């Protein structure tokens, strides 16, 4: 898996297939913008929303559960930062994208929202 970079491997238990399937590249993108835990949380949120195929056909149960696992771990990583502003920014991004997928108002792309949350001043 080669996820030993910056000690993130413990957070990837059970997610090796999604790490190798593209989460690694998403993490690398966010790592340019944020600390390792925040970058991994962003990569997990983005991967979760992709796995859950928001706006598309319902995912099969294993994909849905892996997406839920990604969201739960991302939430835990963000809680460990103790940065409530960041936690709220990520939660709002997920809410907006999920709402749009469920027929609500259109949403900005998830990555745009997560980058804004990461980049907001404390």
Backbone bond lengths (Angstrom), bond angles and torsions (degrees), N, CA, C in turn:
res aa  C-N    CA-C-N  psi(-1)  N-CA   C-N-CA  omega(-1)  CA-C   N-CA-C  phi
1 X - - - 1.456 - - 1.513 110.46 -
2 X 1.308 119.31 -31.83 1.462 123.63 -179.81 1.524 112.42 53.37
3 X 1.328 116.16 40.99 1.459 120.97 178.94 1.515 110.92 -100.08
4 X 1.311 117.26 15.68 1.458 120.00 -178.87 1.517 111.96 -70.83
5 X 1.304 116.81 -5.68 1.452 121.60 178.40 1.519 108.95 -57.83
6 X 1.318 116.23 122.54 1.458 124.14 172.72 1.526 113.72 59.12
7 X 1.336 118.74 23.26 1.450 121.74 174.19 1.513 116.28 70.47
8 X 1.302 118.85 26.94 1.465 120.31 -177.97 1.520 113.29 -89.21
9 X 1.328 117.24 -8.22 1.463 120.08 -173.29 1.528 113.10 -57.67
10 X 1.322 118.83 -34.15 1.463 120.93 -178.92 1.529 111.59 -62.95
11 X 1.300 117.36 -29.20 1.464 121.69 -178.70 1.522 112.03 -82.48
12 X 1.313 117.46 -7.72 1.464 121.16 -175.88 1.521 113.88 -102.86
13 X 1.332 117.59 4.56 1.466 120.36 179.63 1.520 109.62 -56.60
14 X 1.310 116.38 126.03 1.452 122.18 -178.55 1.510 114.23 84.77
15 X 1.320 116.62 -5.39 1.466 121.00 -178.39 1.523 111.99 -115.42
16 X 1.325 116.50 17.37 1.458 120.29 -176.31 1.533 112.09 -57.19
17 X 1.329 116.77 -40.23 1.467 119.18 -177.58 1.527 111.82 -65.98
18 X 1.334 117.83 -38.75 1.468 118.46 179.35 1.528 111.23 -76.79
19 X 1.343 116.61 -28.40 1.466 120.05 174.66 1.526 109.27 -61.41
20 X 1.327 115.16 -49.59 1.467 120.32 -179.71 1.520 111.80 -71.70
21 X 1.336 116.84 -24.22 1.457 121.35 -177.35 1.513 114.85 -84.96
22 X 1.330 117.69 5.18 1.460 119.29 176.30 1.518 115.67 141.91
23 X 1.336 117.28 -19.79 1.465 118.16 -179.77 1.519 111.26 -62.62
24 X 1.324 117.13 -32.25 1.470 120.42 179.37 1.527 110.90 -57.13
25 X 1.325 117.09 -44.62 1.468 120.74 -179.46 1.524 111.59 -68.71
26 X 1.333 116.18 -37.35 1.465 119.95 177.51 1.528 109.54 -64.90
27 X 1.330 116.44 -41.76 1.461 121.19 176.69 1.530 110.45 -59.57
28 X 1.317 116.81 -44.81 1.471 120.51 -179.76 1.524 110.50 -59.63
29 X 1.323 117.09 -38.70 1.463 120.21 177.91 1.532 110.53 -61.84
30 X 1.324 116.78 -51.83 1.465 120.33 -177.50 1.522 112.14 -69.65
31 X 1.325 117.30 -26.71 1.473 120.29 -179.34 1.520 110.94 -63.70
32 X 1.315 117.40 -24.99 1.467 120.70 176.22 1.525 111.11 -68.35
33 X 1.342 116.26 -20.17 1.463 121.53 -173.69 1.522 114.63 -108.41
34 X 1.339 116.54 -18.89 1.455 118.48 -169.25 1.522 111.50 -149.85
35 X 1.327 114.71 168.06 1.465 122.73 175.54 1.529 109.55 -62.81
36 X 1.329 117.80 160.69 1.462 120.82 -175.93 1.531 114.79 -53.22
37 X 1.335 118.53 -46.50 1.466 120.09 -177.26 1.519 111.36 -64.17
38 X 1.311 117.15 -41.95 1.465 121.02 -179.33 1.527 110.18 -69.73
39 X 1.316 116.62 -40.19 1.465 120.18 177.76 1.520 110.54 -63.13
40 X 1.321 117.58 -40.86 1.457 120.39 179.21 1.524 110.43 -68.18
41 X 1.324 117.46 -39.69 1.467 120.14 176.98 1.528 110.54 -60.44
42 X 1.319 117.33 -43.95 1.462 120.86 178.72 1.529 110.79 -62.96
43 X 1.322 116.83 -42.87 1.462 120.38 178.95 1.523 110.65 -64.02
44 X 1.326 117.17 -37.64 1.457 120.42 179.08 1.523 111.50 -68.32
45 X 1.322 117.23 -40.86 1.463 120.50 178.89 1.531 109.51 -64.16
46 X 1.311 116.53 -47.06 1.464 119.66 -179.68 1.526 110.79 -61.98
47 X 1.311 117.42 -42.43 1.459 121.58 178.50 1.521 110.95 -65.30
48 X 1.318 117.17 -41.76 1.463 120.86 179.67 1.519 111.30 -59.62
49 X 1.312 116.02 -45.62 1.462 119.18 -178.07 1.530 110.58 -66.53
50 X 1.315 116.42 -34.41 1.465 119.73 175.93 1.527 110.24 -67.86
51 X 1.328 117.44 -44.98 1.467 121.23 179.27 1.526 111.46 -60.54
52 X 1.304 115.85 -36.56 1.455 119.80 -177.32 1.524 111.46 -85.28
53 X 1.324 115.75 5.33 1.469 124.07 175.68 1.524 112.46 40.06
54 X 1.320 114.99 53.67 1.448 119.57 179.01 1.520 109.18 -56.74
55 X 1.305 115.27 128.92 1.457 120.95 179.86 1.519 113.54 89.00
56 X 1.308 117.65 -3.56 1.455 121.10 -179.55 1.515 110.96 -117.98
57 X 1.302 115.34 -156.75 1.459 120.78 177.08 1.521 109.07 -68.90
58 X 1.334 116.98 149.60 1.466 119.28 178.07 1.525 110.32 -59.75
59 X 1.324 116.62 139.32 1.468 119.66 178.89 1.519 111.06 -74.66
60 X 1.329 115.39 159.95 1.457 118.33 174.02 1.531 107.87 -70.74
61 X 1.344 118.58 158.11 1.469 121.30 -174.83 1.527 115.23 -53.63
62 X 1.346 120.29 -42.41 1.474 117.37 179.75 1.540 113.10 -62.15
63 X 1.335 117.57 -40.92 1.472 120.19 177.81 1.524 110.59 -63.18
64 X 1.316 115.69 -41.70 1.460 120.49 179.45 1.530 110.48 -60.90
65 X 1.328 116.24 -44.19 1.463 120.12 -179.55 1.526 112.27 -68.59
66 X 1.313 118.19 -37.48 1.464 120.20 176.40 1.527 109.58 -65.37
67 X 1.334 116.63 -39.23 1.462 119.93 175.22 1.519 111.69 -61.36
68 X 1.331 116.02 -42.80 1.469 120.13 176.94 1.528 111.10 -62.12
69 X 1.331 116.02 -40.45 1.466 120.04 178.00 1.531 110.30 -61.80
70 X 1.322 116.73 -42.50 1.477 120.08 177.46 1.525 110.84 -60.83
71 X 1.336 117.39 -44.40 1.462 120.41 -179.59 1.535 111.09 -64.93
72 X 1.328 116.78 -40.32 1.468 120.08 179.57 1.527 110.86 -64.64
73 X 1.313 116.43 -44.16 1.470 119.00 179.87 1.525 110.93 -67.52
74 X 1.319 117.10 -38.44 1.468 119.79 177.13 1.523 110.17 -61.26
75 X 1.315 115.84 -41.97 1.462 120.34 179.03 1.525 110.72 -61.52
76 X 1.318 116.39 -43.38 1.476 120.26 178.86 1.528 111.39 -63.88
77 X 1.330 116.25 -42.50 1.472 119.72 178.34 1.523 110.93 -61.01
78 X 1.326 116.51 -42.85 1.465 119.91 -179.92 1.525 111.15 -68.06
79 X 1.335 116.98 -36.68 1.468 120.09 177.26 1.521 110.50 -61.88
80 X 1.321 116.45 -37.87 1.461 120.32 -179.95 1.520 112.60 -66.31
81 X 1.341 117.73 -21.77 1.470 119.73 177.14 1.523 111.37 -73.98
82 X 1.312 116.69 -20.45 1.471 123.28 -176.15 1.527 112.26 59.41
83 X 1.319 116.27 25.04 1.459 122.21 179.81 1.530 108.48 -105.65
84 X 1.323 115.38 93.98 1.455 120.51 -176.19 1.526 112.10 -61.67
85 X 1.306 117.62 -35.78 1.467 121.63 178.59 1.518 110.16 -59.63
86 X 1.307 116.54 -43.76 1.454 122.04 179.45 1.534 110.60 -66.59
87 X 1.314 116.88 -42.94 1.463 121.05 178.55 1.521 111.13 -60.06
88 X 1.313 116.56 -44.22 1.464 121.07 -179.90 1.524 110.52 -67.34
89 X 1.318 117.57 -40.62 1.463 120.76 178.36 1.519 112.43 -60.03
90 X 1.326 116.73 -43.25 1.469 120.56 178.35 1.525 110.14 -67.22
91 X 1.338 116.94 -43.99 1.464 120.40 -179.44 1.528 110.81 -60.92
92 X 1.319 116.53 -42.96 1.473 119.53 179.03 1.521 111.74 -64.23
93 X 1.312 116.97 -38.45 1.462 120.22 178.25 1.527 110.17 -61.02
94 X 1.325 116.98 -46.40 1.471 120.44 178.75 1.524 109.92 -63.53
95 X 1.332 117.31 -43.85 1.460 120.76 179.27 1.519 111.35 -58.45
96 X 1.324 117.23 -46.50 1.463 120.77 -177.85 1.523 112.04 -63.00
97 X 1.324 116.21 -45.66 1.465 120.40 -178.70 1.525 110.46 -67.34
98 X 1.333 116.90 -42.48 1.465 120.12 179.46 1.525 111.08 -65.59
99 X 1.314 116.45 -40.55 1.461 120.43 178.57 1.531 110.87 -62.75
100 X 1.306 116.46 -44.77 1.470 120.29 178.66 1.525 110.44 -61.93
101 X 1.324 117.08 -40.08 1.467 120.69 179.66 1.525 111.52 -66.20
102 X 1.331 116.11 -27.35 1.462 120.83 -179.14 1.525 111.73 -90.17
103 X 1.327 117.28 10.26 1.466 120.69 177.15 1.505 114.68 98.67
104 X 1.325 116.76 6.67 1.458 120.80 178.13 1.517 111.25 -78.83
105 X 1.318 116.27 -165.44 1.470 119.55 -179.37 1.528 111.44 -63.16
106 X 1.327 116.37 150.59 1.467 119.73 178.61 1.527 111.19 -57.89
107 X 1.302 114.90 154.26 1.460 121.55 -177.39 1.515 109.70 -127.25
108 X 1.322 115.02 149.81 1.459 119.09 170.45 1.520 108.02 -64.00
109 X 1.334 118.76 157.65 1.453 119.95 176.72 1.532 111.07 -56.75
110 X 1.315 115.46 145.42 1.457 121.28 -178.13 1.524 111.51 -55.62
111 X 1.321 117.40 -45.16 1.466 119.73 -177.69 1.526 110.59 -60.56
112 X 1.308 117.72 -40.58 1.464 121.58 178.65 1.530 109.89 -59.17
113 X 1.317 116.24 -43.37 1.465 120.67 -178.90 1.527 111.67 -69.02
114 X 1.329 116.57 -41.20 1.468 118.83 179.98 1.524 111.24 -67.87
115 X 1.315 117.45 -39.64 1.476 120.38 177.59 1.527 109.04 -61.98
116 X 1.320 117.21 -40.78 1.468 120.26 178.18 1.526 110.40 -63.26
117 X 1.325 117.65 -42.11 1.463 121.16 179.57 1.526 111.04 -64.30
118 X 1.307 116.22 -42.37 1.473 120.33 179.73 1.514 110.94 -66.91
119 X 1.323 116.44 -36.66 1.454 121.14 -174.66 1.511 115.85 -86.63
120 X 1.329 117.65 -8.33 1.457 119.63 -179.46 1.523 110.28 -66.42
121 X 1.323 116.64 140.08 1.466 118.54 177.04 1.524 111.17 -69.34
122 X 1.313 115.25 149.18 1.475 119.81 -179.87 1.502 111.37 -71.19
